[in-house]
């Protein structure tokens, strides 16, 4: 099971849309993933250490180095398949790089 963390400003709307989209699309592609959605301000090194991939909505300086693959997932929010597909492809590559 691949664990993904999605985060947005409030941890309520955008991150949950990305969570849902990633879980649905990646399941359809044959991957076992789970995704959590949180507020960006709540992320710390310890929290991130429990995840395999970080799906960020915007490039954010968290104040520490990230040691897992980072996928820019904000384009999913536009709900335009042509814009979301590169995100899913990047996510697939990240999954393969951390394959469990």
Residue frames as a rotation matrix with the C-alpha (Angstrom) as fourth column:
UNK 1
0.587 0.810 0.000 0.00
0.810 -0.587 0.000 0.00
0.000 0.000 -1.000 0.00
UNK 2
-0.521 -0.700 0.488 1.42
0.705 -0.675 -0.216 3.35
0.481 0.231 0.846 -1.06
UNK 3
0.254 0.561 -0.788 0.64
0.890 -0.455 -0.037 6.21
-0.379 -0.692 -0.615 1.33
UNK 4
-0.373 -0.258 0.891 0.19
0.690 -0.720 0.080 9.67
0.621 0.645 0.446 -0.20
UNK 5
-0.190 0.293 -0.937 -0.18
0.769 -0.549 -0.328 12.96
-0.610 -0.783 -0.121 1.65
UNK 6
-0.170 0.225 0.960 -2.09
0.725 -0.631 0.276 15.84
0.667 0.743 -0.056 0.04
UNK 7
-0.274 0.035 -0.961 -2.16
0.827 -0.501 -0.254 19.27
-0.491 -0.865 0.108 1.64
UNK 8
-0.057 0.257 0.965 -3.81
0.636 -0.735 0.233 22.63
0.769 0.627 -0.121 1.04
UNK 9
-0.574 -0.243 0.782 -4.29
-0.216 -0.876 -0.431 25.84
0.790 -0.416 0.450 2.96
UNK 10
-0.085 0.642 0.762 -7.29
-0.979 -0.196 0.056 24.74
0.186 -0.741 0.646 5.02
UNK 11
-0.935 -0.319 0.152 -7.02
-0.340 0.931 -0.135 20.96
-0.098 -0.178 -0.979 4.58
UNK 12
-0.312 0.919 0.240 -10.68
-0.159 0.199 -0.967 20.87
-0.937 -0.340 0.084 3.69
UNK 13
0.629 0.712 -0.311 -11.45
-0.359 -0.088 -0.929 21.41
-0.689 0.696 0.201 0.04
UNK 14
0.473 -0.463 -0.749 -8.62
-0.862 -0.066 -0.503 21.25
0.183 0.884 -0.431 -2.49
UNK 15
-0.606 -0.770 0.198 -6.64
-0.795 0.592 -0.130 18.56
-0.017 -0.236 -0.972 -0.71
UNK 16
-0.265 0.592 0.761 -9.76
-0.216 0.733 -0.645 16.41
-0.940 -0.335 -0.066 -0.38
UNK 17
0.757 0.477 -0.446 -10.53
-0.509 0.004 -0.861 16.82
-0.408 0.879 0.245 -4.09
UNK 18
0.040 -0.841 -0.540 -6.98
-0.927 0.171 -0.335 15.73
0.374 0.513 -0.772 -4.90
UNK 19
-0.624 -0.211 0.752 -7.22
-0.607 0.737 -0.297 12.85
-0.491 -0.642 -0.588 -2.41
UNK 20
0.272 0.854 0.443 -10.40
-0.227 0.505 -0.833 11.57
-0.935 0.126 0.331 -4.03
UNK 21
0.756 -0.006 -0.655 -9.10
-0.653 -0.091 -0.752 11.99
-0.055 0.996 -0.072 -7.58
UNK 22
-0.273 -0.945 -0.178 -5.80
-0.932 0.306 -0.196 10.24
0.240 0.112 -0.964 -6.83
UNK 23
-0.535 0.097 0.839 -7.40
-0.443 0.813 -0.376 7.33
-0.719 -0.573 -0.392 -5.00
UNK 24
0.532 0.828 0.177 -9.98
-0.226 0.340 -0.913 6.78
-0.816 0.445 0.368 -7.75
UNK 25
0.704 -0.267 -0.658 -7.65
-0.702 -0.122 -0.701 7.17
0.107 0.956 -0.274 -10.73
UNK 26
-0.357 -0.934 0.002 -4.77
-0.918 0.350 -0.184 5.18
0.171 -0.068 -0.983 -9.28
UNK 27
-0.252 0.379 0.890 -7.11
-0.365 0.815 -0.450 2.37
-0.896 -0.438 -0.067 -8.20
UNK 28
0.796 0.590 -0.137 -8.41
-0.298 0.184 -0.937 2.26
-0.528 0.786 0.322 -11.78
UNK 29
0.441 -0.734 -0.516 -4.79
-0.787 -0.039 -0.616 1.94
0.432 0.678 -0.595 -12.93
UNK 30
0.609 -0.086 -0.789 -4.25
0.115 0.993 -0.019 -1.03
0.785 -0.079 0.614 -10.62
UNK 31
-0.526 -0.834 0.166 -2.38
-0.018 -0.184 -0.983 0.58
0.850 -0.520 0.082 -7.72
UNK 32
0.377 0.545 -0.748 -3.13
0.802 0.211 0.558 0.16
0.463 -0.811 -0.358 -4.04
UNK 33
-0.683 -0.566 0.461 -2.93
0.298 -0.793 -0.531 3.64
0.667 -0.226 0.710 -2.56
UNK 34
0.368 0.722 -0.586 -4.35
0.929 -0.250 0.275 5.56
0.052 -0.645 -0.762 0.33
UNK 35
-0.440 -0.456 0.774 -4.26
0.470 -0.851 -0.234 9.33
0.765 0.261 0.588 0.52
UNK 36
0.050 0.394 -0.918 -4.68
0.960 -0.274 -0.066 11.63
-0.277 -0.877 -0.392 3.50
UNK 37
0.101 0.069 0.992 -5.57
0.516 -0.857 0.007 15.32
0.851 0.511 -0.122 3.29
UNK 38
0.151 -0.142 -0.978 -4.22
0.959 -0.217 0.180 17.87
-0.238 -0.966 0.104 5.78
UNK 39
0.991 0.067 -0.116 -3.55
0.057 -0.995 -0.087 21.57
-0.121 0.080 -0.989 6.29
UNK 40
0.514 -0.847 0.136 -0.19
0.282 0.017 -0.959 22.60
0.810 0.532 0.247 4.87
UNK 41
0.172 -0.455 0.874 0.72
-0.721 -0.663 -0.203 24.35
0.672 -0.595 -0.442 8.13
UNK 42
0.712 0.192 0.675 0.40
-0.657 0.523 0.544 21.06
-0.248 -0.831 0.498 10.03
UNK 43
0.872 -0.419 -0.252 3.04
0.193 0.769 -0.610 19.23
0.449 0.484 0.751 8.01
UNK 44
0.508 -0.808 0.298 6.30
-0.803 -0.319 0.504 18.57
-0.312 -0.495 -0.811 9.80
UNK 45
-0.330 -0.751 -0.572 9.20
-0.886 0.456 -0.087 16.20
0.326 0.477 -0.816 9.18
UNK 46
-0.814 0.039 0.579 7.80
-0.311 0.814 -0.491 13.53
-0.491 -0.580 -0.651 11.46
UNK 47
0.232 0.970 0.072 4.39
-0.348 0.152 -0.925 13.55
-0.908 0.190 0.373 9.78
UNK 48
0.498 -0.048 -0.866 5.91
-0.866 -0.077 -0.494 13.39
-0.043 0.996 -0.080 6.30
UNK 49
-0.583 -0.812 0.022 8.14
-0.812 0.583 0.010 10.47
-0.021 -0.012 -1.000 7.32
UNK 50
-0.433 0.511 0.742 5.02
-0.127 0.780 -0.612 8.27
-0.892 -0.360 -0.273 7.49
UNK 51
0.698 0.690 -0.192 4.20
-0.226 -0.043 -0.973 8.78
-0.680 0.722 0.126 3.79
UNK 52
0.078 -0.627 0.775 5.68
0.722 0.572 0.390 7.54
-0.688 0.529 0.497 0.53
UNK 53
-0.489 -0.130 0.862 4.68
0.791 -0.483 0.376 10.49
0.368 0.866 0.339 -1.71
UNK 54
-0.407 0.342 -0.847 3.75
0.417 -0.755 -0.506 14.11
-0.812 -0.560 0.164 -1.09
UNK 55
-0.191 0.459 0.868 1.08
0.946 -0.149 0.287 15.53
0.261 0.876 -0.406 -3.44
UNK 56
-0.574 -0.079 -0.815 1.47
0.462 -0.853 -0.242 19.27
-0.677 -0.515 0.526 -3.12
UNK 57
0.515 0.818 0.256 -1.01
0.758 -0.295 -0.581 21.72
-0.400 0.493 -0.773 -4.55
UNK 58
0.908 -0.335 0.252 1.55
-0.153 -0.824 -0.545 24.51
0.391 0.457 -0.799 -4.85
UNK 59
0.106 -0.955 -0.278 5.30
0.534 0.290 -0.794 24.61
0.839 -0.065 0.541 -4.46
UNK 60
0.855 0.297 0.424 5.64
-0.210 -0.549 0.809 25.37
0.473 -0.781 -0.407 -0.76
UNK 61
-0.305 -0.952 0.008 8.73
-0.254 0.073 -0.965 25.85
0.918 -0.297 -0.264 1.36
UNK 62
0.673 0.595 -0.440 8.04
0.187 0.438 0.879 23.71
0.716 -0.674 0.183 4.41
UNK 63
0.603 -0.510 0.613 11.27
-0.769 -0.575 0.279 24.81
0.210 -0.640 -0.739 6.09
UNK 64
0.038 -0.614 0.788 12.91
-0.491 0.676 0.550 21.36
-0.870 -0.408 -0.276 5.86
UNK 65
-0.667 -0.358 -0.653 14.14
-0.744 0.300 0.596 18.97
-0.017 0.884 -0.467 3.18
UNK 66
0.489 0.844 0.217 11.61
-0.769 0.536 -0.350 16.51
-0.412 0.004 0.911 1.79
UNK 67
-0.552 -0.817 0.168 13.04
-0.698 0.563 0.442 13.02
-0.456 0.127 -0.881 1.35
UNK 68
-0.240 0.545 0.803 10.13
0.460 0.793 -0.400 11.43
-0.855 0.274 -0.441 -0.53
UNK 69
-0.729 0.000 0.684 8.91
0.667 -0.224 0.711 12.06
0.153 0.975 0.163 -4.09
UNK 70
-0.419 0.582 -0.697 6.91
0.086 -0.738 -0.669 15.26
-0.904 -0.340 0.259 -4.48
UNK 71
-0.569 0.345 0.746 4.21
0.819 0.164 0.549 15.50
0.067 0.924 -0.376 -7.15
UNK 72
-0.896 0.317 -0.310 2.65
-0.273 -0.946 -0.176 18.84
-0.349 -0.073 0.934 -8.07
UNK 73
-0.710 0.665 0.234 -1.02
0.692 0.720 0.055 17.87
-0.132 0.200 -0.971 -8.07
UNK 74
-0.535 0.504 -0.678 -2.74
-0.012 -0.807 -0.590 21.24
-0.845 -0.307 0.438 -8.31
UNK 75
-0.812 0.196 -0.550 -3.69
-0.584 -0.237 0.777 20.75
0.022 0.952 0.307 -11.98
UNK 76
-0.805 0.567 -0.174 -6.17
0.561 0.823 0.089 18.05
0.194 -0.026 -0.981 -10.90
UNK 77
-0.470 0.631 -0.617 -8.33
0.446 -0.433 -0.783 20.84
-0.761 -0.644 -0.078 -9.47
UNK 78
-0.682 0.193 -0.705 -9.03
-0.594 -0.709 0.381 22.25
-0.426 0.679 0.598 -12.94
UNK 79
0.012 0.706 0.709 -10.98
-0.057 0.708 -0.704 19.07
-0.998 -0.032 0.049 -13.74
UNK 80
0.601 0.045 -0.798 -9.63
-0.788 -0.136 -0.601 19.11
-0.135 0.990 -0.046 -17.28
UNK 81
0.911 -0.183 0.370 -8.45
0.139 0.980 0.144 15.61
-0.389 -0.080 0.918 -18.22
UNK 82
0.656 -0.698 0.289 -5.64
0.400 -0.004 -0.917 16.91
0.641 0.717 0.276 -20.42
UNK 83
0.192 -0.581 0.791 -4.24
-0.641 -0.685 -0.347 18.85
0.743 -0.440 -0.504 -17.46
UNK 84
0.572 0.099 0.814 -4.73
-0.777 0.382 0.499 16.07
-0.262 -0.919 0.296 -14.91
UNK 85
0.977 -0.130 -0.169 -3.18
0.046 0.901 -0.431 13.28
0.209 0.413 0.886 -17.01
UNK 86
0.153 -0.986 0.071 0.43
-0.123 -0.091 -0.988 14.53
0.981 0.142 -0.135 -16.56
UNK 87
-0.042 -0.096 0.995 -0.17
-0.978 -0.201 -0.060 14.59
0.206 -0.975 -0.085 -12.79
UNK 88
0.807 0.412 0.422 -1.33
-0.497 0.861 0.109 10.97
-0.319 -0.298 0.900 -12.84
UNK 89
0.772 -0.589 -0.237 1.66
0.143 0.525 -0.839 9.98
0.619 0.614 0.490 -14.99
UNK 90
-0.129 -0.828 0.546 4.04
-0.528 -0.409 -0.744 11.72
0.839 -0.384 -0.384 -12.59
UNK 91
0.226 0.303 0.926 2.30
-0.963 0.209 0.167 10.00
-0.143 -0.930 0.339 -9.69
UNK 92
0.991 0.117 -0.065 2.69
-0.130 0.963 -0.235 6.61
0.036 0.241 0.970 -11.39
UNK 93
0.331 -0.942 -0.062 6.39
0.027 0.075 -0.997 7.27
0.943 0.328 0.050 -11.83
UNK 94
-0.206 -0.362 0.909 6.67
-0.859 -0.377 -0.345 8.23
0.468 -0.852 -0.233 -8.16
UNK 95
0.670 0.513 0.537 4.82
-0.701 0.676 0.229 5.05
-0.245 -0.529 0.812 -7.14
UNK 96
0.888 -0.369 -0.275 7.20
0.137 0.783 -0.607 2.94
0.439 0.501 0.746 -9.22
UNK 97
0.023 -0.945 0.327 10.18
-0.275 -0.321 -0.906 4.69
0.961 -0.069 -0.267 -7.62
UNK 98
-0.445 -0.130 0.886 8.99
-0.889 -0.058 -0.455 3.75
0.111 -0.990 -0.090 -4.11
UNK 99
0.188 0.644 -0.742 7.37
-0.582 0.682 0.444 0.46
0.791 0.348 0.502 -5.06
UNK 100
-0.224 -0.165 0.960 6.69
-0.954 0.240 -0.181 -1.66
-0.201 -0.957 -0.211 -2.01
